[in-house]
Amino acid sequence: MTAASLLLAVAFGAADPPAERPNVLLICVDDLRPELGSFGADWITSPNIDALAARGRAFHRHYVQAPTCGASRYALLTGNYGPAGNGALFERAKRMRSNPEAVSPSLPAWFRQHGYTTVSVGKVSHHPGGRGGGNWDDDAQPEMPDSWDRHLMPTGPWQHPRGAMHGLANGEIRTNAKGMAVVQSTPGPDTTYPDGLITDESLSQLDQLSESRTAEDKPFFLAVGLIRPHLPFGAPADDMTPYADATLPPTPHPQKPAGQTTWHGSGEFMKYDRFGRDPNKDAAFAEAVRKHYAACVTYADRQVGRLLERLDETGQRENTIVVLWGDHGWHLGEHAIWGKHALFEESLRSPLIVSYSGLPQPGEASRAVVESIDLFPTLCDLAALPAPAGEDGTPFVDGRSLRPLLEDPAAGQAGDGPADGGSACAYTGGAETIRTDSYRLIAHRGGHLELYDHRTPEAETQNLAEAEPETAVRLLARLRERLGNR
């Protein structure tokens, strides 16, 4: 990409009038597994997300690009495969400072350039509030330069964004994780935990933005980032009530895998105070952890409900594209992992729901394999904006618009060939993976391959790379083609 081509793309897009364009409400939920009522988990209480799925399109096989917050959000917010680490967006900001014309615009920056008011509240980029510094509140270190008209993070008793990110009830800040409970259930209102404050501020911003839309016909792009169900698993006590006597389904393939994989020792989870217990050895504690995670999901779901209710009250619902996105999955004992950071299905699959007025066949889910990088071109498509591209028409984003699947949920639901596009790529620092309709291939630095067939009961527990070398080679070529320029 050259400076000239980027400037041409920006100038072309900026010429389009913003009038009559839909608003966008993007809701990002941290560490959210696709374990929701609308995704087939009948023991989870998630009525508000389920209601959104009932009037939208749920993508049941949506995959993120990295099993960690920063790199996954980089992919969502740029539409590109990128670095594997949590500092990906800060690295991009550094490139912008040295050579801004060589960096393509972010998703909110692109909408801002096209006349939208862009606002973020909470954890949308890696740091809640989108700033660096020791406590993540330094205005001189924006994580996403030129992207937001306002980027906000209310902290209340948690003092600063860093404190809120891992905060427990009533202002408890993580100083030493060993001294902080890994699970907690404290009586009180939503503001007992940080997401209550994030939602309160988001409602205020939604009111302001709706007034501007009505008075000035100025569309808005509001991104709200909820922290729960991120560790530590703390939520108001009432959210544990549905799970007190719940019978949980058994955890599939809970054993540590044999051979070379991306398995890890769950360090993020294990560093907290676990009361001397290990969920891999203590079934009762494993169940308790799963229930506390579920309570956090129910707490986050209620915040989603508050946002959607206010959107209805403002009269903007019919003119707003609503997206709910989980930044990655989370293992709850599968493969003996309690966390993310692996390249197994549980780390990479997360919920994605897109809803807007006039959506054909609302409530019908898509089973197509899609990726987080697809959201950028999809939102451009739905808002009648051009996607960023060079002077020769080459797109600056790696994703593809999901509009065909929004118009027909049965489109592209099967097949591993490149013609159907049914595959998703992801990466860590030491390995890369491609997921197709039937297979997952993981290629490690150094050459080791893992090949799993999801049509079999063994799924990601039996490595078939040696038994099916032709399949492994074919998928490796596709993986290299897709991620070759990353």
C-alpha positions in Angstrom: 0.0 0.0 0.0 1.3 3.4 -0.9 0.5 6.8 0.5 -1.0 7.9 -2.8 -3.3 4.9 -2.9 -4.5 5.4 0.7 -5.2 9.0 0.2 -7.1 8.2 -3.0 -9.2 5.7 -1.1 -9.9 8.1 1.7 -10.8 10.9 -0.7 -13.2 8.7 -2.6 -15.0 7.5 0.5 -15.2 11.0 2.0 -17.1 12.2 -1.0 -20.1 10.0 -0.2 -22.8 11.8 1.8 -23.5 10.3 5.3 -27.3 11.1 5.2 -29.7 8.1 5.6 -26.8 5.8 6.6 -27.5 3.4 9.5 -26.0 3.8 12.9 -23.8 1.0 14.2 -23.8 -0.4 17.7 -20.9 -2.8 18.2 -21.0 -4.8 21.5 -17.7 -6.5 22.3 -17.8 -9.2 25.1 -14.5 -10.4 26.6 -13.7 -14.1 26.8 -17.3 -15.1 25.7 -17.7 -18.7 24.7 -20.5 -19.6 22.2 -22.2 -21.3 25.2 -25.5 -19.4 25.1 -29.1 -20.4 24.9 -29.3 -19.3 21.3 -26.2 -21.3 20.5 -27.6 -24.5 21.9 -26.6 -24.3 25.6 -30.0 -24.7 27.3 -28.6 -24.5 30.8 -27.2 -20.9 30.3 -29.4 -17.9 31.2 -28.8 -15.4 28.4 -32.2 -14.0 27.4 -31.1 -10.7 26.0 -28.4 -12.1 23.7 -30.9 -14.8 22.7 -33.5 -12.2 21.8 -30.9 -10.4 19.7 -30.2 -13.7 17.9 -33.9 -14.2 17.3 -34.2 -11.0 15.4 -30.7 -11.2 13.8 -28.3 -13.7 12.2 -26.2 -15.8 14.6 -23.0 -17.2 13.1 -22.5 -20.5 14.9 -19.1 -21.1 13.3 -17.4 -17.7 13.8 -13.7 -17.9 14.5 -11.3 -15.2 15.8 -7.8 -14.6 14.4 -5.9 -15.0 17.7 -6.8 -16.6 21.1 -5.8 -13.5 23.0 -7.5 -10.1 23.5 -5.1 -7.6 21.8 -4.4 -9.6 18.6 -8.0 -10.6 18.2 -9.2 -7.0 18.5 -6.6 -5.9 16.1 -8.1 -8.2 13.5 -11.6 -7.0 14.2 -10.8 -3.3 14.1 -8.5 -3.4 11.1 -10.0 -6.2 9.0 -6.5 -7.7 8.7 -4.5 -10.7 9.8 -1.8 -9.2 12.0 0.6 -9.7 14.9 -0.1 -12.4 17.4 0.6 -10.5 20.6 -1.6 -8.3 22.9 0.4 -5.2 21.9 -0.7 -5.5 18.2 -2.7 -2.2 18.2 0.0 -0.3 20.1 2.5 -1.5 17.5 0.1 -0.2 14.8 -0.1 3.2 16.6 3.7 3.4 16.7 3.7 2.8 12.9 1.2 5.6 12.5 3.4 8.0 14.4 6.3 7.3 12.1 4.6 7.0 8.8 0.8 7.6 9.0 0.2 7.4 5.3 1.4 3.8 5.2 -1.2 2.5 7.7 -4.7 1.8 6.5 -7.6 3.2 8.6 -9.2 1.3 11.4 -12.9 0.4 11.2 -14.0 3.3 13.4 -11.6 5.7 11.7 -13.1 4.8 8.3 -16.6 5.4 9.5 -15.4 8.7 11.2 -13.9 9.8 7.9 -17.4 9.2 6.3 -19.3 11.5 8.6 -20.0 9.2 11.6 -19.5 10.2 15.2 -17.4 7.4 16.7 -17.5 6.7 20.4 -16.0 3.8 22.4 -16.8 2.9 26.0 -15.1 0.2 28.0 -12.9 -2.6 26.5 -13.1 -2.2 22.7 -9.4 -2.2 21.9 -7.0 -4.2 24.2 -6.9 -1.6 27.0 -10.3 -0.5 28.4 -10.5 3.2 27.3 -7.9 2.7 24.6 -4.9 4.3 26.2 -1.4 3.2 27.4 0.7 4.2 30.4 1.2 2.5 33.7 -2.5 2.6 34.6 -3.8 2.7 31.0 -5.0 6.3 31.3 -2.4 8.3 29.5 -4.0 10.5 26.8 -0.6 10.9 25.1 -0.6 7.1 24.3 -3.8 6.3 22.3 -4.1 2.7 21.3 -6.0 3.7 18.1 -5.1 7.2 16.9 -7.6 9.1 14.9 -10.3 6.5 15.5 -12.6 7.9 18.2 -14.4 11.2 18.8 -14.6 10.0 22.4 -13.0 7.0 23.9 -14.2 6.5 27.5 -13.6 4.3 30.5 -15.5 5.0 33.7 -13.6 3.5 36.6 -15.4 4.6 39.8 -13.9 2.9 42.9 -11.5 0.9 40.7 -9.5 4.2 40.2 -8.2 3.6 36.7 -8.7 1.3 33.6 -6.0 -1.1 34.8 -7.8 -1.5 38.1 -11.2 -2.0 36.5 -9.9 -4.6 34.0 -9.3 -7.2 36.7 -11.5 -5.7 39.3 -13.6 -7.6 41.8 -16.5 -6.2 43.9 -16.7 -2.7 45.2 -13.3 -1.4 44.0 -11.0 -4.3 44.7 -8.0 -4.0 42.4 -5.6 -6.8 41.5 -2.2 -6.1 42.8 -1.0 -9.7 43.3 -3.2 -12.3 41.6 -2.3 -14.8 44.2 -4.2 -12.7 46.7 -7.3 -12.3 44.6 -10.0 -14.9 44.4 -10.5 -16.6 41.1 -14.3 -16.7 41.6 -16.5 -14.4 43.5 -20.3 -13.7 44.0 -21.1 -10.6 46.0 -24.6 -9.2 46.6 -25.3 -5.8 45.1 -26.4 -3.9 41.9 -24.8 -4.1 38.5 -22.3 -1.4 39.6 -20.9 -3.7 42.2 -18.6 -4.8 39.3 -17.0 -2.6 36.6 -19.4 -3.5 33.7 -22.3 -1.8 35.5 -20.4 1.5 35.2 -19.4 0.8 31.5 -23.1 0.2 30.7 -24.2 3.3 32.6 -21.8 5.5 30.6 -22.8 3.7 27.3 -26.5 4.6 28.0 -25.6 8.2 28.4 -23.6 8.2 25.2 -26.4 6.5 23.4 -28.8 9.2 24.5 -26.4 11.9 23.3 -25.7 10.2 20.0 -29.4 9.6 19.3 -30.2 13.3 19.9 -27.5 14.2 17.4 -28.9 11.8 14.9 -32.3 13.2 15.3 -31.3 16.9 15.3 -28.5 16.8 12.8 -29.0 13.5 10.9 -25.5 12.6 12.0 -25.1 8.8 12.2 -23.1 7.2 15.0 -20.8 4.3 15.5 -20.9 3.3 19.2 -18.7 0.5 20.4 -19.2 -0.9 23.9 -16.8 -3.3 25.4 -17.9 -5.5 28.4 -15.2 -7.0 30.5 -17.0 -10.0 32.0 -16.7 -13.0 31.7 -13.0 -12.2 31.8 -11.1 -13.4 34.8 -11.5 -13.2 37.7 -15.0 -14.6 37.6 -16.9 -12.1 39.8 -20.6 -11.2 39.3 -23.5 -10.0 41.4 -24.8 -12.8 43.7 -28.2 -12.8 42.0 -26.5 -14.0 38.8 -25.5 -17.2 40.5 -29.1 -18.0 41.4 -30.0 -19.8 38.1 -27.0 -22.1 38.6 -27.2 -23.0 42.2 -28.9 -26.4 41.5 -28.1 -26.6 37.7 -27.0 -29.8 36.2 -24.1 -29.1 33.9 -23.3 -31.1 30.8 -20.1 -33.1 31.0 -17.0 -31.5 29.7 -15.9 -33.0 26.4 -12.4 -34.5 26.0 -11.1 -33.2 29.4 -7.8 -35.0 29.2 -4.5 -33.3 28.5 -3.6 -34.1 24.8 -0.6 -36.3 23.9 2.1 -35.2 21.6 3.1 -31.7 20.4 0.1 -29.3 20.5 -0.5 -25.7 21.6 -1.6 -26.9 25.1 -0.5 -24.8 28.0 -0.7 -24.9 31.8 -3.5 -22.3 32.2 -1.1 -19.8 33.8 -3.6 -16.9 33.6 -6.1 -18.9 35.6 -3.8 -20.7 37.9 -2.1 -17.6 39.2 -5.2 -16.5 41.1 -6.1 -17.7 44.6 -7.8 -21.0 43.9 -8.3 -21.9 47.6 -5.7 -24.6 47.2 -7.8 -26.4 44.6 -7.1 -27.5 41.0 -10.1 -27.9 38.6 -8.2 -30.6 36.6 -8.1 -32.8 39.8 -11.2 -31.6 41.7 -14.5 -32.2 39.9 -16.5 -30.2 42.4 -14.2 -27.2 42.0 -14.3 -27.5 38.2 -18.1 -27.4 38.4 -18.0 -24.4 40.7 -15.7 -22.5 38.3 -18.0 -23.3 35.4 -21.0 -22.0 37.3 -19.2 -18.8 38.2 -18.2 -18.3 34.6 -21.9 -18.8 33.7 -22.9 -16.2 36.2 -20.6 -13.7 34.6 -22.2 -14.5 31.2 -25.6 -13.8 32.7 -24.3 -10.5 34.2 -22.9 -9.5 30.8 -26.1 -10.6 29.1 -28.1 -8.2 31.3 -25.8 -5.3 30.3 -26.6 -6.2 26.6 -30.2 -6.1 27.5 -29.9 -2.6 29.0 -28.2 -1.3 25.9 -30.8 -2.8 23.5 -33.7 -1.5 25.7 -32.3 2.0 25.6 -31.7 1.8 21.8 -35.4 1.0 21.5 -36.3 3.9 23.8 -34.3 6.3 21.6 -36.3 5.3 18.5 -33.0 4.4 16.7 -33.3 0.6 16.7 -34.8 0.4 13.2 -32.0 2.5 11.8 -29.1 0.7 13.6 -27.0 -2.3 12.7 -26.3 -4.2 16.0 -23.3 -6.5 16.2 -22.5 -8.7 19.2 -19.0 -10.2 19.1 -17.0 -12.3 21.4 -13.2 -11.6 21.2 -12.3 -15.3 21.5 -13.4 -18.4 23.2 -12.4 -19.9 26.6 -11.6 -23.4 27.7 -13.5 -24.6 30.8 -11.6 -27.9 31.2 -11.5 -29.1 27.6 -8.1 -30.5 26.8 -7.3 -29.8 30.6 -7.1 -26.1 29.8 -8.7 -23.3 31.8 -8.2 -20.3 29.6 -7.5 -19.3 26.0 -4.1 -19.0 24.2 -4.3 -22.4 22.5 -5.3 -23.1 18.9 -8.0 -25.6 19.7 -11.6 -25.0 18.8 -12.6 -23.8 22.3 -10.1 -20.9 22.2 -11.0 -19.7 18.7 -14.7 -20.1 18.3 -16.9 -17.3 19.7 -20.4 -15.8 19.2 -21.1 -13.4 16.4 -24.6 -11.9 15.9 -25.6 -9.3 13.3 -29.0 -7.7 13.5 -30.7 -4.9 11.4 -34.1 -4.0 10.2 -35.1 -5.8 7.1 -32.8 -8.8 7.6 -34.2 -11.8 5.7 -35.2 -14.8 7.7 -34.4 -13.3 11.1 -33.5 -15.9 13.7 -32.1 -18.4 11.2 -28.5 -19.2 12.2 -25.7 -19.6 9.7 -23.4 -22.6 9.9 -20.8 -21.1 7.4 -17.3 -20.7 8.6 -16.6 -17.0 9.0 -13.9 -14.8 10.6 -13.6 -11.7 12.7 -11.8 -9.9 9.8 -15.1 -10.2 7.9 -16.9 -7.6 10.1 -15.1 -4.5 8.6 -16.1 -5.1 5.0 -19.6 -6.4 6.1 -20.3 -3.1 8.0 -19.1 -1.1 5.1 -21.4 -3.1 2.8 -24.4 -2.6 5.0 -23.8 1.1 5.5 -23.3 1.6 1.7 -19.7 2.7 2.3 -16.8 1.7 0.1 -14.3 -0.6 1.8 -10.8 0.8 2.0 -8.9 0.0 -1.2 -5.9 1.1 -3.3 -6.1 3.0 -6.6 -6.0 -0.3 -8.4 -9.0 -1.6 -6.4 -7.0 -3.9 -4.2 -8.7 -4.0 -0.8 -6.8 -3.0 2.3 -8.8 -5.5 4.4 -8.3 -9.3 4.3 -11.9 -10.1 5.2 -14.9 -10.5 3.0 -18.4 -9.2 3.4 -20.9 -11.5 5.1 -23.8 -9.9 3.3 -24.5 -13.0 1.2 -24.9 -15.0 4.4 -27.1 -12.3 5.9 -29.4 -12.4 2.9 -29.4 -16.2 2.8 -28.2 -18.1 6.0 -27.9 -21.3 4.0 -25.3 -19.9 1.6 -21.8 -21.3 1.8 -22.5 -23.8 4.6 -20.3 -26.6 3.6 -17.2 -27.5 1.6 -13.5 -27.2 2.0 -12.5 -25.8 -1.4 -11.3 -22.3 -2.0 -14.3 -21.5 -4.2 -16.7 -21.5 -1.2 -14.4 -19.5 1.0 -15.4 -21.7 4.0 -12.3 -21.4 6.1 -10.8 -19.4 8.9 -7.2 -18.7 9.9 -5.7 -17.9 13.3 -2.3 -17.8 14.9 -0.2 -17.6 18.1 3.5 -16.7 18.3 4.5 -20.3 17.6 1.9 -21.8 15.3 -0.8 -21.0 12.7 -4.1 -22.8 12.0 -6.8 -23.1 9.3 -10.3 -24.3 10.1 -12.5 -25.6 7.3 -15.9 -27.1 7.2 -14.5 -30.5 8.2 -10.9 -30.1 9.3 -8.5 -28.1 11.5 -4.8 -28.0 10.5 -2.3 -26.5 12.9 1.2 -25.8 11.6 3.9 -25.3 14.2 7.0 -23.3 13.7 9.6 -26.0 13.0 7.3 -28.0 10.8 5.2 -30.2 13.1 1.6 -30.6 11.9 -1.7 -31.4 13.7 -4.7 -32.4 11.6 -8.1 -33.0 13.1 -11.3 -34.2 11.4 -14.4 -32.7 13.0 -16.6 -35.2 11.3 -15.4 -37.8 13.7 -16.2 -38.2 17.4 -12.5 -37.8 18.3 -12.5 -34.3 16.7 -9.4 -32.5 18.1 -8.1 -35.4 20.1 -6.7 -37.6 17.3 -3.9 -36.2 15.1 -4.4 -37.5 11.6 -1.5 -35.6 9.9 0.5 -38.8 9.3 -2.6 -40.9 8.4 -3.9 -38.3 5.9 -0.8 -36.6 4.5 -2.4 -35.4 1.3 -5.1 -33.5 3.3 -2.5 -32.0 5.5 -0.4 -30.8 2.6 -3.4 -29.4 0.8 -4.6 -27.4 3.9 -1.0 -26.3 4.6 -0.9 -24.7 1.2 -4.1 -22.9 1.8 -2.9 -21.7 5.1 0.3 -20.4 3.7 -1.6 -18.6 0.9 -3.9 -17.0 3.4 -1.3 -15.9 5.9 1.7 -15.5 3.7 1.8 -11.7 4.0 1.0 -11.5 7.7 
